[in-house]
């Protein structure tokens, strides 16, 4: 396999994982930025907040939504228009971000559960949490594979 084919393979793998990592934040970011109330209602979290806290969470979600949209859009733009170096940089940042999220989600949930022992998550919220966790774990695996893919001998039976 020629060096150029390995680079094309590596670039294709990184493009795939950058797109997979960019689309969900764009979609959830749009919903959170443009309709934060719908976002909270979909998660089943409307009863978890007092009126002042509910207003604050809507404000924070609209800001977070814009941030997620911007990050996802940059990931997609880097995947489509970036060269291999840009894709490698985005993949390394994606690994760091996903590892941080994999650490933050369980620790935040444990802290929140300890402070609110009577509160329960809705089924859709739990599914969303597991999807978030699994998605970030897959991104770590995919980005790492994309960064580590090396030239492999090709077996030719002809």
C-alpha positions as CSV (number, residue, x, y, z in Angstrom):
1,X,0.0,0.0,0.0
2,X,1.4,3.4,-1.0
3,X,1.9,6.1,1.6
4,X,-0.7,8.2,-0.2
5,X,-3.3,5.5,0.1
6,X,-2.6,5.2,3.9
7,X,-3.1,9.0,4.2
8,X,-6.3,8.8,2.2
9,X,-7.5,5.9,4.4
10,X,-6.5,7.8,7.6
11,X,-8.2,10.9,6.3
12,X,-11.3,9.0,5.4
13,X,-11.5,7.4,8.9
14,X,-11.0,10.8,10.6
15,X,-13.6,12.4,8.3
16,X,-16.1,9.8,9.3
17,X,-15.6,10.2,13.0
18,X,-15.4,14.0,12.8
19,X,-18.8,13.9,11.0
20,X,-20.2,11.5,13.6
21,X,-18.9,13.7,16.3
22,X,-20.2,17.0,14.7
23,X,-23.7,16.2,13.7
24,X,-25.3,15.5,17.2
25,X,-24.0,18.8,18.8
26,X,-25.3,20.7,15.8
27,X,-28.8,19.2,16.1
28,X,-29.0,19.3,19.9
29,X,-27.4,22.8,19.8
30,X,-30.1,24.1,17.5
31,X,-32.9,22.7,19.6
32,X,-31.3,24.0,22.9
33,X,-30.6,27.5,21.4
34,X,-33.8,28.0,19.6
35,X,-36.2,26.1,21.8
36,X,-34.7,25.6,25.3
37,X,-38.2,25.0,26.9
38,X,-38.8,22.1,24.4
39,X,-35.3,20.7,25.2
40,X,-36.1,20.7,29.0
41,X,-39.6,19.2,28.4
42,X,-38.2,16.5,26.2
43,X,-35.7,15.5,28.9
44,X,-38.6,15.3,31.4
45,X,-36.8,17.8,33.7
46,X,-39.5,20.5,34.1
47,X,-40.4,19.4,37.6
48,X,-36.8,19.4,38.8
49,X,-36.6,23.2,39.0
50,X,-38.1,26.1,41.0
51,X,-39.5,28.9,38.9
52,X,-36.3,31.0,39.2
53,X,-34.2,28.0,38.6
54,X,-36.3,27.1,35.5
55,X,-35.8,30.5,34.0
56,X,-32.1,30.3,34.7
57,X,-31.8,26.8,33.1
58,X,-33.6,28.0,30.0
59,X,-31.1,30.9,29.7
60,X,-28.1,28.6,30.2
61,X,-29.4,26.1,27.7
62,X,-29.8,28.7,25.1
63,X,-26.2,29.8,25.6
64,X,-25.0,26.2,25.7
65,X,-27.0,25.4,22.6
66,X,-25.2,28.1,20.6
67,X,-21.8,26.8,21.9
68,X,-22.7,23.2,21.0
69,X,-23.9,24.3,17.5
70,X,-20.6,26.2,16.9
71,X,-18.4,23.3,18.0
72,X,-20.3,20.8,16.0
73,X,-20.3,23.1,12.9
74,X,-16.5,23.5,13.2
75,X,-16.1,19.8,13.5
76,X,-18.1,19.2,10.3
77,X,-16.3,22.0,8.4
78,X,-12.9,20.5,9.5
79,X,-14.0,17.1,8.4
80,X,-15.1,18.3,4.9
81,X,-12.6,21.0,4.1
82,X,-9.6,20.3,6.4
83,X,-6.4,18.6,5.4
84,X,-5.0,15.6,7.3
85,X,-3.2,17.8,9.9
86,X,-6.4,19.7,10.7
87,X,-8.3,16.4,11.0
88,X,-5.6,15.0,13.3
89,X,-5.8,18.1,15.5
90,X,-9.6,18.0,15.7
91,X,-9.4,14.3,16.5
92,X,-6.9,14.9,19.4
93,X,-9.2,17.7,20.7
94,X,-12.1,15.3,20.3
95,X,-10.4,12.6,22.4
96,X,-9.6,15.1,25.1
97,X,-13.2,16.5,25.1
98,X,-14.8,13.1,25.1
99,X,-12.6,11.8,28.0
100,X,-13.5,14.9,29.9
101,X,-17.2,14.3,29.3
102,X,-16.8,10.6,30.3
103,X,-15.3,11.8,33.6
104,X,-17.7,14.7,34.1
105,X,-21.0,12.9,33.5
106,X,-20.7,10.2,36.2
107,X,-19.2,12.5,38.8
108,X,-21.9,15.2,38.2
109,X,-24.6,12.6,38.3
110,X,-23.3,11.2,41.6
111,X,-23.1,14.6,43.2
112,X,-26.5,15.5,42.0
113,X,-28.0,12.2,43.2
114,X,-26.4,12.7,46.6
115,X,-28.0,16.2,46.9
116,X,-31.4,15.1,45.5
117,X,-32.1,11.6,46.7
118,X,-35.9,11.8,46.1
119,X,-35.6,13.0,42.5
120,X,-35.9,10.5,39.7
121,X,-35.0,10.7,36.0
122,X,-37.5,10.0,33.4
123,X,-36.9,7.0,31.1
124,X,-36.1,9.4,28.2
125,X,-33.5,11.2,30.3
126,X,-31.8,8.0,31.3
127,X,-31.7,6.9,27.6
128,X,-30.3,10.3,26.7
129,X,-27.6,10.0,29.4
130,X,-26.6,6.5,28.2
131,X,-26.6,7.6,24.6
132,X,-24.4,10.6,25.5
133,X,-22.0,8.3,27.4
134,X,-21.8,5.6,24.7
135,X,-21.4,8.2,22.0
136,X,-18.4,9.8,23.7
137,X,-16.9,6.4,24.3
138,X,-17.3,5.5,20.7
139,X,-15.8,8.8,19.6
140,X,-12.7,8.1,21.8
141,X,-12.3,4.7,20.1
142,X,-12.9,6.0,16.6
143,X,-10.6,9.1,16.9
144,X,-7.9,7.0,18.4
145,X,-8.1,4.4,15.7
146,X,-8.1,7.2,13.1
147,X,-4.9,8.6,14.6
148,X,-3.1,5.3,15.0
149,X,-4.0,3.6,11.7
150,X,-0.7,2.6,10.0
151,X,0.4,1.1,6.7
152,X,-0.6,-2.6,6.6
153,X,0.6,-5.1,4.1
154,X,-1.9,-6.0,1.4
155,X,-2.3,-9.7,0.7
156,X,-2.7,-10.1,-3.1
157,X,-4.0,-13.5,-4.2
158,X,-3.7,-12.8,-7.9
